[in-house]
C-alpha cells in the first residue's frame, strides 16, 4: 500500500484560495425581486431625477431658442429616467412583474415622441432664424403638438406608476 500523500503547504494554500474565490462567485445574488423592492428601487431613480424634472418644467421660454433648449432638457431628463429604469430589476413573477414591466415600457415608449419634439423644436428655431412667418407658425404648431403627445404619454406612465404604488415616479410633474 502506498503512503497517503498530503499536498504541500503551497498547494494547500492555493487550493484554499481557489475555494474561497469560488465560494465568493455569485454570492451577492439578492434573490428574486419583489414588488416592494421594485417600488423602492424605481422610486429611488425617480427621486434622484425629481429636481431635474422640476427645473425642466419651470419658467416660460420666450424665444424659439429657449423653447428648443427647454424641450431638449426635458427630453434628456426623460431619457435618463428610461435608461435608469431599465436597470431596475423587475419582480420575479406574476402581476407584480407584468405591471412593473408595463410601467417601464410606457416610459421607454416615449422615445419616438421625444425625437419628434426635438425635431419640431429645431424646425421652430430654423424658421425663426429665416424669419419665415408661415414656416414659423407651422413649426410652432408642430412643437405644441409634439409636446402634447409627449405629455399624454407621460400621463399614461404616471397613471401606471400610481396604480402600481410608485410615489415619486407617478408625480414627476
C-alpha positions as CSV (number, residue, x, y, z in Angstrom):
1,X,0.0,0.0,0.0
2,X,1.3,3.4,-1.0
3,X,1.6,6.0,1.7
4,X,-1.0,8.7,1.6
5,X,0.3,11.9,0.2
6,X,-0.8,15.3,1.5
7,X,-0.4,18.3,-0.6
8,X,2.5,20.6,0.1
9,X,1.8,23.8,2.1
10,X,1.9,25.9,-1.1
11,X,-0.5,23.6,-2.9
12,X,-2.8,23.5,0.2
13,X,-2.8,27.4,0.3
14,X,-3.6,27.5,-3.5
15,X,-6.5,25.1,-3.1
16,X,-7.8,27.0,-0.1
17,X,-7.6,30.3,-2.1
18,X,-9.4,28.7,-5.0
19,X,-12.2,27.5,-2.7
20,X,-12.6,30.9,-1.2
21,X,-12.6,32.7,-4.6
22,X,-15.2,30.2,-6.0
23,X,-17.4,30.5,-2.9
24,X,-17.5,34.3,-3.5
25,X,-18.7,33.9,-7.1
26,X,-22.3,34.7,-7.3
27,X,-22.6,35.1,-3.6
28,X,-24.1,38.6,-3.9
29,X,-27.3,37.3,-5.5
30,X,-30.0,39.3,-3.7
31,X,-32.6,36.7,-4.7
32,X,-35.8,37.3,-6.6
33,X,-37.1,40.9,-6.8
34,X,-40.3,41.7,-5.0
35,X,-43.0,44.3,-5.7
36,X,-41.8,46.3,-2.7
37,X,-38.2,46.0,-3.9
38,X,-39.1,47.3,-7.3
39,X,-41.1,50.2,-5.9
40,X,-38.2,51.2,-3.7
41,X,-35.6,51.0,-6.5
42,X,-37.8,52.7,-9.2
43,X,-38.9,55.4,-6.8
44,X,-35.3,55.9,-5.9
45,X,-34.5,56.5,-9.6
46,X,-37.4,59.0,-9.9
47,X,-36.5,60.8,-6.7
48,X,-32.9,61.2,-7.9
49,X,-34.3,62.9,-11.1
50,X,-37.1,64.8,-9.4
51,X,-35.2,68.2,-9.2
52,X,-34.1,67.9,-12.8
53,X,-37.8,67.4,-13.9
54,X,-38.8,70.4,-11.7
55,X,-36.1,72.5,-13.3
56,X,-37.0,71.4,-16.8
57,X,-40.7,72.3,-16.4
58,X,-40.2,75.7,-14.7
59,X,-40.2,79.0,-16.4
60,X,-41.8,80.2,-19.6
61,X,-39.4,80.2,-22.6
62,X,-39.8,83.4,-24.6
63,X,-37.7,82.8,-27.7
64,X,-37.6,79.9,-30.1
65,X,-34.1,79.0,-28.8
66,X,-35.4,79.0,-25.3
67,X,-38.2,76.7,-26.3
68,X,-35.8,74.3,-28.0
69,X,-33.5,74.4,-25.0
70,X,-36.3,73.7,-22.6
71,X,-37.6,70.8,-24.8
72,X,-34.1,69.4,-25.1
73,X,-33.6,69.5,-21.3
74,X,-37.0,67.8,-20.8
75,X,-36.2,65.1,-23.4
76,X,-32.7,64.5,-21.9
77,X,-34.1,64.1,-18.4
78,X,-36.9,61.7,-19.5
79,X,-34.3,59.6,-21.5
80,X,-32.2,59.4,-18.3
81,X,-35.3,58.2,-16.5
82,X,-35.9,55.5,-19.1
83,X,-32.3,54.3,-19.1
84,X,-32.1,54.1,-15.3
85,X,-35.5,52.3,-15.0
86,X,-34.2,49.7,-17.5
87,X,-31.5,48.9,-14.9
88,X,-34.1,48.2,-12.1
89,X,-34.8,44.5,-11.8
90,X,-38.4,43.6,-12.3
91,X,-40.3,41.5,-9.8
92,X,-39.8,37.8,-10.3
93,X,-43.3,36.8,-11.4
94,X,-47.0,37.3,-11.6
95,X,-49.0,40.5,-11.8
96,X,-46.2,42.4,-9.9
97,X,-43.9,41.7,-12.8
98,X,-46.5,42.4,-15.5
99,X,-47.5,45.7,-14.0
100,X,-43.9,46.8,-13.4
101,X,-42.9,45.9,-16.9
102,X,-45.9,47.8,-18.3
103,X,-44.8,50.9,-16.4
104,X,-41.1,50.7,-17.6
105,X,-42.3,50.0,-21.2
106,X,-44.6,53.1,-21.0
107,X,-41.7,55.3,-20.0
108,X,-39.5,53.8,-22.8
109,X,-42.3,54.2,-25.4
110,X,-41.9,58.0,-25.3
111,X,-38.6,57.9,-27.1
112,X,-40.1,58.5,-30.6
113,X,-42.3,61.3,-29.2
114,X,-39.2,62.9,-27.7
115,X,-37.4,62.6,-31.1
116,X,-40.4,64.4,-32.7
117,X,-40.2,67.1,-30.1
118,X,-36.5,67.7,-30.7
119,X,-37.1,67.8,-34.5
120,X,-40.0,70.1,-34.2
121,X,-38.0,72.4,-31.9
122,X,-35.2,72.5,-34.4
123,X,-37.5,73.4,-37.2
124,X,-39.0,76.1,-35.0
125,X,-35.6,77.7,-34.4
126,X,-34.7,77.4,-38.1
127,X,-37.9,79.1,-39.2
128,X,-37.4,81.9,-36.7
129,X,-33.8,82.5,-37.9
130,X,-35.1,82.5,-41.5
131,X,-37.8,84.9,-40.5
132,X,-40.3,82.8,-42.4
133,X,-43.7,83.5,-40.7
134,X,-45.5,80.7,-42.4
135,X,-42.9,78.1,-41.5
136,X,-42.6,79.6,-38.0
137,X,-46.4,79.2,-37.5
138,X,-46.3,75.6,-38.7
139,X,-43.2,74.7,-36.7
140,X,-44.7,76.3,-33.6
141,X,-47.8,74.2,-34.1
142,X,-45.7,71.1,-34.6
143,X,-43.8,71.9,-31.3
144,X,-47.1,72.2,-29.4
145,X,-48.4,69.0,-31.0
146,X,-45.3,67.1,-30.2
147,X,-45.2,68.4,-26.6
148,X,-48.9,67.5,-26.1
149,X,-48.3,63.9,-27.4
150,X,-45.3,63.5,-25.0
151,X,-47.4,64.9,-22.1
152,X,-50.2,62.5,-22.9
153,X,-47.7,59.5,-22.9
154,X,-46.2,60.7,-19.7
155,X,-49.6,61.0,-18.1
156,X,-50.2,57.4,-19.1
157,X,-46.9,56.3,-17.5
158,X,-47.8,58.4,-14.4
159,X,-51.2,56.6,-14.1
160,X,-49.5,53.2,-14.3
161,X,-46.9,54.3,-11.7
162,X,-49.6,55.4,-9.3
163,X,-51.7,52.3,-9.8
164,X,-48.6,50.2,-9.0
165,X,-47.8,52.1,-5.8
166,X,-44.9,54.3,-7.0
167,X,-44.9,57.7,-5.4
168,X,-42.1,59.7,-7.0
169,X,-42.5,58.1,-10.4
170,X,-46.2,58.9,-10.5
171,X,-45.7,62.5,-9.6
172,X,-42.8,63.9,-11.6
173,X,-44.6,67.0,-12.6
